[in-house]
């Protein structure tokens, strides 16, 4: 019985560290990427998977009780709401063309640098 508790503990910690490492990667991607839609995609996927792994880790650590059911319901809610909210914000950005001119100018400048003869 004690072995099962240790296995559950190790699995919970691994899932928690996996979720936290995805959050760190997401933050690094937010600073590295230039265009707003690329940053939004990194944030949305990082949040969805990072929160999912963290909540699964917490479910392993809490055992089989009512708290696990609540965490599972929170997980399902976040899996549905986070991608939908990100999609709506990205769609608004595309329809209003906010930042599009700046992105195209940076892309043209980068292409000019690549095509310069030596």
C-alpha positions as CSV (number, residue, x, y, z in Angstrom):
1,X,0.0,0.0,0.0
2,X,2.8,2.4,0.8
3,X,4.3,1.7,-2.6
4,X,1.2,2.9,-4.3
5,X,1.2,6.1,-2.3
6,X,4.8,6.8,-3.4
7,X,4.0,6.0,-7.0
8,X,1.0,8.4,-6.8
9,X,3.2,11.1,-5.2
10,X,6.0,10.8,-7.8
11,X,3.4,10.9,-10.7
12,X,1.8,14.0,-9.1
13,X,5.2,15.8,-8.8
14,X,6.2,14.8,-12.3
15,X,2.9,16.2,-13.8
16,X,3.3,19.4,-11.7
17,X,6.9,19.9,-12.8
18,X,5.8,19.3,-16.4
19,X,3.1,21.9,-16.2
20,X,5.4,24.4,-14.6
21,X,8.1,23.8,-17.2
22,X,5.5,24.5,-19.9
23,X,4.6,27.7,-18.3
24,X,8.3,28.8,-18.3
25,X,8.6,27.8,-22.0
26,X,5.4,29.8,-22.7
27,X,6.9,32.9,-21.0
28,X,10.1,32.6,-23.0
29,X,8.1,32.3,-26.2
30,X,6.1,35.4,-25.4
31,X,9.3,37.4,-25.2
32,X,10.9,35.8,-28.2
33,X,8.1,36.0,-30.8
34,X,7.4,39.2,-32.6
35,X,3.9,39.1,-34.1
36,X,0.9,39.3,-31.8
37,X,-0.8,36.2,-33.2
38,X,2.3,34.1,-32.7
39,X,2.6,35.2,-29.1
40,X,-1.1,34.6,-28.6
41,X,-0.8,31.0,-30.0
42,X,2.2,30.3,-27.7
43,X,0.2,31.6,-24.7
44,X,-3.0,29.7,-25.5
45,X,-1.3,26.4,-26.1
46,X,1.0,26.8,-23.1
47,X,-1.8,27.7,-20.8
48,X,-4.1,24.9,-21.9
49,X,-1.5,22.2,-21.7
50,X,0.3,23.7,-18.6
51,X,-2.8,24.1,-16.6
52,X,-4.0,20.6,-17.7
53,X,-0.7,19.0,-16.5
54,X,-0.7,20.9,-13.3
55,X,-4.3,20.0,-12.4
56,X,-3.7,16.3,-13.3
57,X,-0.7,16.4,-10.9
58,X,-2.9,18.0,-8.2
59,X,-5.5,15.3,-8.8
60,X,-2.9,12.6,-8.3
61,X,-1.7,14.2,-5.1
62,X,-5.1,14.7,-3.6
63,X,-6.2,11.1,-4.1
64,X,-9.7,9.8,-4.9
65,X,-12.1,12.2,-3.1
66,X,-14.5,15.1,-3.8
67,X,-11.6,17.5,-4.4
68,X,-10.4,15.4,-7.3
69,X,-13.9,15.7,-8.9
70,X,-13.8,19.5,-8.5
71,X,-10.3,19.7,-10.0
72,X,-11.5,17.6,-13.0
73,X,-14.4,19.9,-13.5
74,X,-12.1,22.9,-13.4
75,X,-9.9,21.2,-15.9
76,X,-12.8,20.5,-18.3
77,X,-14.0,24.1,-18.0
78,X,-10.5,25.5,-18.7
79,X,-10.0,23.2,-21.7
80,X,-13.2,24.5,-23.3
81,X,-12.9,28.2,-22.3
82,X,-9.3,29.0,-22.9
83,X,-9.0,28.0,-26.5
84,X,-12.3,29.7,-27.3
85,X,-11.3,32.9,-25.7
86,X,-8.0,33.0,-27.4
87,X,-9.6,32.3,-30.8
88,X,-12.0,35.2,-30.3
89,X,-9.3,37.6,-29.3
90,X,-7.2,36.5,-32.3
91,X,-10.1,36.8,-34.6
92,X,-10.7,40.4,-33.4
93,X,-7.1,41.2,-34.0
94,X,-7.2,39.9,-37.6
95,X,-10.5,41.7,-38.4
96,X,-9.3,45.0,-37.1
97,X,-5.8,44.6,-38.7
98,X,-4.2,46.0,-35.5
99,X,-0.4,45.8,-35.9
100,X,-0.6,44.3,-39.4
101,X,1.3,47.2,-41.1
102,X,4.1,47.1,-38.5
103,X,4.5,43.4,-39.0
104,X,4.6,43.7,-42.8
105,X,7.2,46.5,-42.6
106,X,9.4,44.4,-40.3
107,X,9.0,41.4,-42.7
108,X,10.0,43.6,-45.7
109,X,13.0,44.9,-43.9
110,X,14.1,41.4,-42.9
111,X,13.7,40.2,-46.5
112,X,15.8,43.2,-47.8
113,X,18.6,42.3,-45.4
114,X,18.5,38.7,-46.7
115,X,18.6,39.7,-50.3
116,X,21.4,42.2,-50.1
117,X,24.4,41.3,-52.4
118,X,27.6,41.0,-50.5
